[in-house]
Amino acid sequence: MATEEIPKTGKAGVVVNEGPDFHVEVQDVEVPEPQEGQLLLRLNCTGLCMSDVHFMLNDWAVPPMSQFGTKCAGHEGAGVVAKVGPGVQGWNVGDRAGIKPLWDVCHNCEHCWVGRENYCQKGVYTGLVAEGTYRQYVLSPAIYTSRIPEGVSDEVAGPIMCSASTMHRALVDSGLKPGNWVVFPGGGGGVGIQGVQLAKAMGMRPIVIDSGPAKHTLSKEMGAEEFVDFKEHSDVAARVKEIADGIGAHGILVTAYQAYKDAFSFIGDRVGSKIMCIALPPAGAVTLGTDPNFFVFKNVSVIGTLVGTMQDTAAALEYARRGLLKGISEVRGLSRFDESVQALRRGEIAGRVVIDFNKE
């Protein structure tokens, strides 16, 4: 088995002053030792996801990172195996590997048995309960580590671990079909733009609702048939209806929680539409609902969907290997860690930002 020289410390983006005034500070942290059944991964890249911001803000209805002793957020890691722990089979040093939002699951419940382990009630969340991918060297259970195929770069593979896998799961759960009009409010962001590409690859017709020339350009390049700038259209719902055959959308995939208030309006006169709830708002910030007669006469389905499964990650990586899921990331060095996280917090990032641990 190949070996790799492992330093005593590695680089990490550590959350400081957890809460509303947090910032991310690059520090040298101790490299952990893999235990039974674990791999030590040397990450080349980590994606930055809005969920990371919520963990560091501590504005979701979950315990704070500090309660678990977690210093680093992040759950979109891509790199290689640096060391194999005792009892691990099938993995070698140098194998390409990635870490997802779920660090591990129980593997022995009704959800795990049927490939819906994203709902495992004993799931361990990366960057909250377990140390996240904002660190260069991180542990990962071998049984739940994703393999990255050749032909998919680390900067592409990183965001696939969360955003693309999550969108793949949402599209599968929706039951939407080729030819269906699918609306992505906030679709110019890192999660939505992956959904746009996947929907296009599945034969659907994506409409992005967002604002600004950068997001307009990115959305069209990545397969959106139409881009509706909510700052330029006084009646966004009417414009969506006009685009979608003069009827309305078959599906709405909400990746920006601010769009929940408008989600029902994008259905228009369509019967049988699906609203997919993906975005997680701050606790108590949003209530989704309307007159029950609307649900009855329009046969509307409102479906919640969580992160992707191992199968979704593998499927999304295969789309990328085939060239159907393209890189949407701006790669930045360690010195821009906090700057990038704060820009994400303010909603200023088109697509995704990836931090390269090998780049200052």
C-alpha positions in Angstrom: 0.0 0.0 0.0 1.2 3.5 -0.9 2.1 5.8 1.9 1.9 9.6 2.3 4.0 11.8 4.5 1.5 13.4 7.0 2.4 16.6 8.8 1.5 17.2 12.4 -0.7 20.2 11.6 -2.8 21.3 8.6 -4.6 24.4 7.5 -8.2 25.1 8.7 -10.9 27.7 8.5 -11.9 27.9 12.1 -15.1 29.7 13.2 -14.4 32.4 15.7 -17.1 34.2 17.8 -19.8 31.7 16.8 -23.1 33.6 16.4 -24.3 36.8 14.6 -20.8 38.3 14.6 -18.8 35.2 13.6 -15.8 35.2 11.3 -13.6 32.5 9.8 -9.9 32.5 10.7 -7.3 30.4 9.0 -5.3 28.5 11.6 -3.0 25.5 11.9 -4.8 22.7 13.6 -3.6 19.2 14.7 -4.0 16.4 12.1 -6.2 13.7 13.7 -5.4 9.9 13.7 -7.9 7.6 12.0 -9.5 5.1 14.3 -11.1 1.8 13.5 -13.0 1.9 10.3 -11.9 5.5 9.5 -10.0 7.2 6.7 -7.8 10.3 7.1 -8.5 12.5 4.0 -6.3 15.2 2.7 -8.7 17.7 1.2 -7.7 19.7 -1.8 -10.9 21.7 -1.9 -14.0 22.6 0.1 -17.1 24.2 -1.3 -18.8 27.0 0.7 -22.5 26.4 1.3 -25.1 28.6 2.9 -25.8 25.8 5.5 -22.3 26.5 6.8 -23.2 30.1 7.4 -26.3 29.0 9.3 -24.3 26.6 11.5 -21.8 29.4 12.3 -24.6 31.9 12.9 -26.4 29.4 15.1 -29.8 30.5 13.8 -31.3 27.1 13.0 -33.2 25.0 15.5 -30.2 22.8 16.2 -27.6 22.8 19.0 -24.6 25.1 18.3 -21.4 23.7 16.8 -19.6 24.5 20.0 -21.8 22.0 21.9 -20.1 19.2 20.0 -16.7 20.8 20.1 -16.7 21.4 16.4 -14.5 24.2 15.2 -14.8 23.9 11.4 -18.0 24.1 9.3 -18.2 22.7 5.8 -19.5 19.6 4.1 -18.3 19.7 0.5 -14.9 18.2 0.7 -12.9 16.6 -2.1 -9.4 15.2 -1.9 -7.5 11.9 -1.4 -7.0 9.3 1.2 -3.9 10.2 3.3 -4.1 7.3 5.7 -6.2 4.2 6.2 -7.3 3.3 9.7 -7.4 -0.2 11.3 -10.0 -2.6 9.9 -10.6 -0.7 6.6 -10.8 -2.7 3.4 -11.2 -1.5 -0.2 -9.5 1.8 0.3 -5.9 2.7 -0.4 -3.7 5.8 0.2 -4.1 8.1 -2.8 -7.7 7.1 -3.7 -9.8 10.0 -4.5 -12.6 10.7 -2.0 -15.2 13.1 -0.9 -17.2 14.1 2.3 -20.9 14.9 2.2 -23.3 16.8 4.6 -24.0 13.5 6.4 -20.7 12.3 7.9 -22.2 8.9 8.8 -25.5 7.1 9.4 -26.5 4.1 11.5 -26.7 1.7 8.4 -29.2 -0.4 10.3 -32.7 1.3 10.3 -35.6 1.3 7.9 -34.4 4.4 6.2 -30.9 3.1 5.7 -32.1 -0.2 4.5 -34.1 1.3 1.6 -31.5 3.8 0.4 -33.1 6.8 2.2 -30.4 7.1 4.7 -30.6 10.9 4.4 -33.5 10.6 6.9 -31.6 8.3 9.3 -32.5 9.5 12.8 -29.0 8.7 14.0 -27.3 10.6 11.2 -24.2 12.6 12.1 -24.0 16.0 10.3 -20.7 17.2 9.0 -19.6 20.6 10.1 -22.0 20.5 13.1 -21.6 17.3 15.0 -18.4 16.1 13.2 -15.5 18.3 12.1 -16.3 19.8 8.7 -14.4 20.2 5.5 -13.1 23.7 6.3 -10.0 21.8 7.3 -7.2 20.3 5.2 -7.0 17.0 7.1 -10.3 15.4 8.2 -11.6 12.0 9.3 -14.3 10.1 7.4 -15.9 6.7 8.0 -14.7 4.5 5.2 -18.2 2.9 4.8 -19.8 6.3 4.1 -17.0 8.0 2.1 -17.8 8.8 -1.5 -15.5 7.8 -4.3 -14.6 10.5 -6.9 -14.2 9.1 -10.4 -11.4 10.1 -12.7 -12.5 12.9 -15.1 -14.1 14.9 -12.3 -11.8 17.6 -10.8 -11.8 18.3 -7.1 -13.3 21.8 -7.6 -16.2 20.2 -9.4 -16.5 17.2 -7.1 -16.6 19.3 -3.9 -19.9 21.1 -4.5 -21.4 17.9 -5.9 -21.1 16.4 -2.4 -23.9 18.7 -1.2 -25.5 21.0 -3.7 -25.7 18.7 -6.7 -26.6 15.6 -4.6 -29.3 17.5 -2.8 -30.8 18.7 -6.1 -30.6 15.3 -7.6 -32.6 13.9 -4.7 -35.2 16.7 -4.9 -35.7 16.1 -8.7 -36.1 12.4 -8.1 -38.5 12.9 -5.2 -40.5 15.4 -7.3 -41.5 12.8 -9.9 -41.2 15.6 -12.6 -40.9 14.4 -16.2 -39.0 15.4 -19.3 -40.6 18.4 -20.9 -41.9 19.8 -17.6 -41.4 23.4 -16.8 -39.3 23.7 -13.6 -38.9 27.0 -11.7 -35.8 27.6 -9.6 -36.3 30.7 -7.4 -32.8 31.8 -6.4 -31.5 29.5 -9.1 -28.4 31.6 -9.8 -26.9 30.5 -6.5 -24.7 27.5 -5.7 -27.5 25.0 -5.1 -30.0 26.1 -7.6 -27.5 26.3 -10.5 -26.7 22.6 -10.0 -30.4 21.8 -10.1 -30.7 23.8 -13.3 -28.0 21.6 -14.9 -29.5 18.4 -13.6 -33.0 19.3 -14.7 -31.7 20.1 -18.2 -29.9 16.8 -18.3 -33.1 15.0 -17.3 -35.0 16.6 -20.2 -36.9 19.3 -18.1 -37.2 22.9 -19.0 -35.6 25.1 -16.3 -36.7 28.7 -15.5 -34.4 30.7 -13.1 -35.8 33.5 -11.0 -32.9 35.7 -9.6 -31.3 39.0 -10.2 -28.2 40.6 -11.7 -26.2 40.1 -14.9 -23.7 37.6 -13.4 -26.5 35.2 -12.4 -28.3 35.8 -15.6 -25.3 34.9 -17.7 -24.4 31.9 -15.5 -28.0 30.6 -15.5 -28.3 30.7 -19.3 -24.9 29.1 -19.8 -25.8 26.3 -17.5 -29.0 25.4 -19.3 -31.8 27.7 -18.1 -34.3 28.3 -20.9 -35.4 31.5 -19.4 -34.1 33.9 -16.7 -36.6 36.2 -14.9 -35.0 39.1 -13.1 -37.3 39.8 -10.1 -36.0 43.4 -10.0 -37.0 44.0 -13.6 -40.4 42.4 -13.7 -43.2 43.9 -11.7 -45.2 40.7 -11.8 -42.8 37.7 -11.7 -45.6 35.1 -11.5 -47.3 36.5 -14.6 -44.0 36.2 -16.5 -43.4 32.7 -15.3 -46.9 31.7 -16.4 -46.3 33.3 -19.8 -43.1 31.3 -20.3 -44.7 28.0 -19.1 -47.1 27.6 -22.0 -49.4 30.3 -20.6 -50.4 27.9 -17.9 -47.8 27.8 -15.2 -44.9 25.7 -13.8 -45.1 21.9 -13.3 -42.5 22.2 -10.5 -41.0 24.8 -8.2 -37.7 23.9 -6.4 -37.2 26.4 -3.7 -33.5 26.8 -2.9 -33.7 30.3 -1.4 -36.0 30.5 1.6 -37.1 34.0 0.8 -38.9 32.6 -2.2 -41.3 30.4 -0.1 -43.8 33.4 0.1 -44.2 33.4 -3.7 -43.9 29.7 -4.5 -47.6 29.0 -4.9 -48.0 31.9 -7.4 -45.7 30.3 -9.9 -48.1 27.4 -10.3 -50.5 29.7 -12.2 -53.3 27.6 -13.7 -51.3 24.3 -13.8 -53.0 21.3 -12.2 -50.8 18.7 -10.3 -47.8 21.0 -9.7 -45.1 20.0 -7.2 -43.5 22.5 -4.7 -40.2 21.1 -3.5 -39.1 22.5 -0.1 -35.2 22.5 -0.1 -34.1 25.7 1.5 -34.0 25.8 5.3 -34.9 29.2 6.8 -33.9 30.4 10.2 -36.0 28.9 12.9 -39.5 30.5 13.0 -38.9 32.8 10.0 -41.2 31.2 7.5 -44.6 29.5 7.5 -45.7 27.9 4.2 -49.4 27.5 3.5 -52.5 28.7 1.7 -56.3 28.1 1.4 -56.9 24.3 1.4 -59.3 24.7 -1.6 -56.2 25.7 -3.6 -54.6 22.3 -2.8 -57.8 20.4 -3.6 -58.7 22.0 -6.9 -55.1 22.4 -8.2 -54.0 18.9 -6.9 -50.9 20.6 -5.5 -48.2 18.6 -3.7 -45.8 20.2 -1.2 -42.9 17.9 -0.6 -40.0 18.4 1.8 -36.6 17.0 0.7 -33.4 16.8 2.6 -29.8 16.2 1.5 -28.7 13.6 -1.1 -28.0 10.0 -0.4 -24.9 8.0 -1.3 -26.7 7.0 -4.5 -27.5 10.6 -5.4 -23.9 11.6 -4.9 -22.7 8.8 -7.2 -25.3 9.7 -9.8 -24.4 13.4 -9.7 -20.7 12.5 -10.0 -21.5 10.4 -13.1 -23.4 13.3 -14.7 -20.2 15.4 -14.1 -18.0 12.7 -15.6 -20.2 12.7 -18.7 -19.9 16.5 -19.0 -23.5 17.1 -18.2 -22.8 18.8 -14.8 -20.2 21.5 -15.3 -18.0 23.4 -12.9 -19.7 26.5 -11.6 -17.2 27.4 -9.0 -14.7 30.3 -8.5 -11.6 28.8 -6.9 -10.0 31.0 -4.3 -7.1 30.6 -1.9 -7.0 30.3 1.9 -6.4 34.1 2.4 -9.9 34.7 1.0 -11.7 32.3 3.3 -13.5 34.7 5.5 -14.1 37.2 2.7 -15.8 34.5 0.7 -17.9 33.2 3.5 -19.1 36.7 4.4 -20.0 37.4 0.7 -22.0 34.2 0.6 -23.8 35.3 3.8 -24.8 38.6 2.0 -26.0 36.7 -1.1 -23.3 38.1 -3.4 -22.0 34.8 -4.8 -23.1 33.6 -8.3 -22.7 29.9 -8.4 -20.3 28.5 -5.9 -17.0 29.5 -4.3 -14.5 26.7 -3.6 -11.5 27.2 -1.3 -8.3 25.5 -2.5 -6.2 24.4 0.5 -3.1 24.3 -1.7 -3.5 27.9 -2.8 -2.7 30.9 -0.6 
